[in-house]
């Protein structure tokens, strides 16, 4: 993925949009599966780790 420079306002808007979308997806998951917060936390940590690994691969 190419590196693009964003303004702080653009980054702030992206973070806000991402937070809202991720939160809604987690709520839908919990409604469908009746899983607890600990499952959502584990899942989000795994997603975060995936992107950290991708970032490390791209640096090589």
Phi, psi and omega in degrees: 000138183283151179276126179237139177274130179241150174285163178298324177296318178296316179297318179298317179295319178297317180297317180297314179299315180298315181301312181298314181295317180293317179299317179296320179296319179294319178297318178297318177301314181294323178295319182286321188256346183062026180282159181273175180300327182297327177292317179296317179299316179298316180298315180295323176296321178293321177295316178300316180296322177303312182289327174297317178296318178299319181296318179295320178299320182290338180281338182288000000 
